[in-house]
Amino acid sequence: PILPARSMGCAVAMLFELGVVVGLYLPSIESATARAPISRRVVLGGACAPLIAPACAHAFFESPTERALQSIASSLPRVQSLVKEVSEVQRLRVKLPADPEDDAYVLRFSRAVLQPLNSAFSDATPGLGEDAVELAEAFRTHVSALDQACRDKIVGAEVEELQAVEQALGGMLALGTAKKIQVSPKEEINTYSGATNFLYNKWLFRAG
């Protein structure tokens, strides 16, 4: 009876040790199995990222010419709007004293909106040919003449130069359209925010 008791004790001890060993390994086994699905999800998520964010992928593959034309397209409506406003100022000056702030407004607009477009013209020109080179040169010439007209406070010249700038912008977009390049404006809410603090406020262009 003594031997069976010892054997039973040994068996119990072995079972206890086996339980301890299994208990030590179970957490690592569970954590490994828990990590496996997460890793698969991460891999699948990374593979599907281009499908989830096509806009980012599209922006990544835009050519320098396309990005430059989008900047030009974003500025064209603002130039067209300014042409109307300065034409109204020209009409008002026939019967009212000239306000120097009117000319200062146009000069600030030129520096904040038009002059930064020089880089856009430079980027767009290589992909559009010789006509684009001429338009880029015309744009720079008319922006320079516009600045001088603002300093001289000659509103009629300001209108003429703004109209010439408008034609140069439209001409570049027409060249891009002819080559089937995307020329729609950028959809960026901050495209024009840099000029907001520099331009004169709505009280400048008064209704006559």
C-alpha positions as CSV (number, residue, x, y, z in Angstrom):
1,P,0.0,0.0,0.0
2,I,3.0,2.4,0.5
3,L,4.1,2.1,-3.2
4,P,0.8,2.9,-4.7
5,A,0.5,6.0,-2.4
6,R,3.9,7.2,-3.6
7,S,3.0,6.5,-7.2
8,M,-0.3,8.4,-6.7
9,G,1.7,11.3,-5.2
10,C,4.1,11.4,-8.1
11,A,1.2,11.3,-10.6
12,V,-0.4,14.2,-8.8
13,A,2.8,16.1,-8.8
14,M,3.3,15.5,-12.5
15,L,-0.2,16.6,-13.3
16,F,0.4,19.8,-11.2
17,E,3.6,20.5,-13.1
18,L,1.9,19.9,-16.4
19,G,-0.9,22.2,-15.5
20,V,1.6,24.9,-14.5
21,V,3.5,24.5,-17.8
22,V,0.3,24.6,-19.9
23,G,-0.9,27.6,-17.9
24,L,2.4,29.4,-18.8
25,Y,2.0,28.7,-22.5
26,L,-1.7,29.4,-22.9
27,P,-1.4,33.3,-22.6
28,S,1.3,33.4,-25.3
29,I,-0.8,31.1,-27.5
30,E,-3.9,33.2,-27.0
31,S,-2.1,36.4,-27.7
32,A,-0.6,35.0,-30.8
33,T,-4.0,33.9,-32.1
34,A,-5.4,37.3,-31.2
35,R,-2.7,39.1,-33.0
36,A,-3.1,37.2,-36.2
37,P,-6.5,38.6,-37.3
38,I,-5.3,42.2,-36.5
39,S,-2.2,41.7,-38.7
40,R,-4.4,40.5,-41.6
41,R,-6.7,43.5,-41.2
42,V,-3.8,45.9,-41.2
43,V,-2.4,44.3,-44.4
44,L,-5.8,44.3,-46.1
45,G,-6.4,47.9,-45.0
46,G,-3.0,49.0,-46.4
47,A,-3.7,47.2,-49.7
48,C,-7.1,48.9,-50.0
49,A,-5.9,52.4,-49.1
50,P,-5.7,53.6,-52.7
51,L,-9.3,52.4,-53.2
52,I,-10.5,54.3,-50.2
53,A,-8.8,57.6,-51.0
54,P,-8.9,58.0,-54.8
55,A,-8.6,61.8,-54.6
56,C,-5.2,61.5,-52.9
57,A,-4.1,59.0,-55.5
58,H,-5.3,61.3,-58.3
59,A,-3.5,64.2,-56.8
60,F,-0.3,62.1,-56.6
61,F,-0.4,61.4,-60.4
62,E,-1.2,65.0,-61.5
63,S,1.4,66.4,-63.9
64,P,3.1,69.8,-63.1
65,T,1.2,71.2,-66.1
66,E,-2.1,70.1,-64.8
67,R,-1.5,71.5,-61.3
68,A,-0.3,74.8,-62.7
69,L,-3.4,75.1,-64.9
70,Q,-5.6,74.4,-61.9
71,S,-4.0,77.3,-60.1
72,I,-4.6,79.5,-63.1
73,A,-8.2,78.4,-63.4
74,S,-8.7,79.2,-59.7
75,S,-7.5,82.7,-60.2
76,L,-9.4,83.6,-63.4
77,P,-12.8,84.2,-61.8
78,R,-11.2,86.6,-59.3
79,V,-9.6,88.5,-62.0
80,Q,-12.9,88.7,-63.9
81,S,-14.7,89.9,-60.8
82,L,-12.0,92.6,-60.2
83,V,-12.3,93.8,-63.8
84,K,-16.0,94.6,-63.2
85,E,-15.2,96.3,-59.9
86,V,-12.5,98.5,-61.3
87,S,-14.7,99.4,-64.3
88,E,-17.2,100.6,-61.7
89,V,-14.6,102.7,-60.1
90,Q,-13.7,104.2,-63.5
91,R,-17.3,105.1,-63.9
92,L,-17.5,106.7,-60.5
93,R,-14.4,108.8,-61.0
94,V,-16.2,110.8,-63.7
95,K,-18.3,112.4,-61.1
96,L,-16.5,111.8,-57.8
97,P,-13.0,112.6,-56.5
98,A,-10.5,109.9,-56.9
99,D,-9.9,107.7,-53.9
100,P,-6.3,106.5,-53.7
101,E,-7.4,103.5,-51.8
102,D,-9.0,102.2,-55.0
103,D,-5.6,102.0,-56.7
104,A,-4.0,100.6,-53.6
105,Y,-6.6,97.8,-53.6
106,V,-5.7,96.8,-57.1
107,L,-2.0,96.9,-56.4
108,R,-2.4,94.7,-53.4
109,F,-4.5,92.3,-55.5
110,S,-1.7,92.2,-58.1
111,R,0.9,91.3,-55.5
112,A,-1.2,88.8,-53.6
113,V,-2.9,87.0,-56.4
114,L,-1.3,87.8,-59.8
115,Q,2.4,87.8,-59.1
116,P,2.4,84.3,-57.5
117,L,1.0,83.0,-60.7
118,N,4.3,83.6,-62.4
119,S,5.5,80.2,-61.1
120,A,2.3,78.6,-62.4
121,F,3.0,80.0,-65.9
122,S,6.5,78.7,-65.7
123,D,5.3,75.2,-64.7
124,A,2.6,75.0,-67.4
125,T,4.6,76.4,-70.3
126,P,6.8,73.3,-71.1
127,G,3.8,71.1,-71.6
128,L,1.9,73.5,-73.8
129,G,4.3,74.7,-76.5
130,E,5.4,78.0,-78.0
131,D,2.0,79.7,-77.7
132,A,2.2,79.2,-73.9
133,V,5.6,80.9,-73.9
134,E,4.1,84.0,-75.6
135,L,1.1,84.0,-73.2
136,A,3.4,83.7,-70.1
137,E,5.5,86.7,-71.4
138,A,2.3,88.7,-72.1
139,F,1.0,87.9,-68.6
140,R,4.2,89.2,-66.9
141,T,4.3,92.3,-69.1
142,H,0.7,93.2,-68.3
143,V,1.0,92.5,-64.6
144,S,4.0,94.9,-64.5
145,A,2.1,97.5,-66.5
146,L,-0.8,97.1,-64.1
147,D,1.4,97.8,-61.1
148,Q,2.6,101.0,-62.8
149,A,-0.9,102.1,-63.6
150,C,-1.8,101.7,-59.9
151,R,1.1,103.8,-58.9
152,D,0.1,106.4,-61.4
153,K,-3.5,106.2,-60.3
154,I,-4.8,105.8,-63.9
155,V,-7.9,103.7,-63.5
156,G,-8.5,103.4,-67.2
157,A,-5.1,101.8,-67.7
158,E,-5.8,99.5,-64.8
159,V,-8.9,98.2,-66.5
160,E,-7.1,97.6,-69.8
161,E,-4.2,95.8,-68.1
162,L,-6.6,93.6,-66.0
163,Q,-8.5,92.7,-69.2
164,A,-5.2,91.7,-70.9
165,V,-4.3,89.6,-67.8
166,E,-7.7,87.9,-68.1
167,Q,-7.0,87.1,-71.7
168,A,-3.6,85.6,-70.9
169,L,-5.1,83.4,-68.2
170,G,-8.0,82.3,-70.5
171,G,-5.5,81.6,-73.3
172,M,-3.5,79.2,-71.1
173,L,-6.6,77.4,-70.1
174,A,-7.7,77.1,-73.7
175,L,-4.3,75.5,-74.6
176,G,-4.7,73.0,-71.8
177,T,-8.2,72.1,-72.9
178,A,-7.0,71.6,-76.4
179,K,-4.5,69.0,-75.1
180,K,-7.2,67.4,-73.0
181,I,-5.6,68.4,-69.7
182,Q,-7.7,68.9,-66.6
183,V,-8.1,72.7,-66.1
184,S,-10.9,72.9,-63.5
185,P,-10.2,75.1,-60.5
186,K,-8.7,73.5,-57.4
187,E,-11.2,72.7,-54.7
188,E,-9.3,74.3,-51.8
189,I,-11.0,76.5,-49.3
190,N,-7.7,78.2,-48.5
191,T,-6.7,79.0,-52.1
192,Y,-7.4,82.7,-51.7
193,S,-7.1,83.0,-47.9
194,G,-3.6,84.5,-48.1
195,A,-4.9,87.6,-49.8
196,T,-7.8,88.2,-47.4
197,N,-5.9,90.2,-44.9
198,F,-4.2,92.4,-47.5
199,L,-7.1,93.4,-49.8
200,Y,-9.3,96.3,-49.0
201,N,-12.7,95.5,-47.7
202,K,-16.1,95.7,-49.3
203,W,-16.5,99.4,-48.6
204,L,-14.0,100.2,-51.3
205,F,-16.2,99.6,-54.3
206,R,-19.3,101.6,-53.6
207,A,-22.5,101.3,-55.5
208,G,-22.9,104.5,-57.5
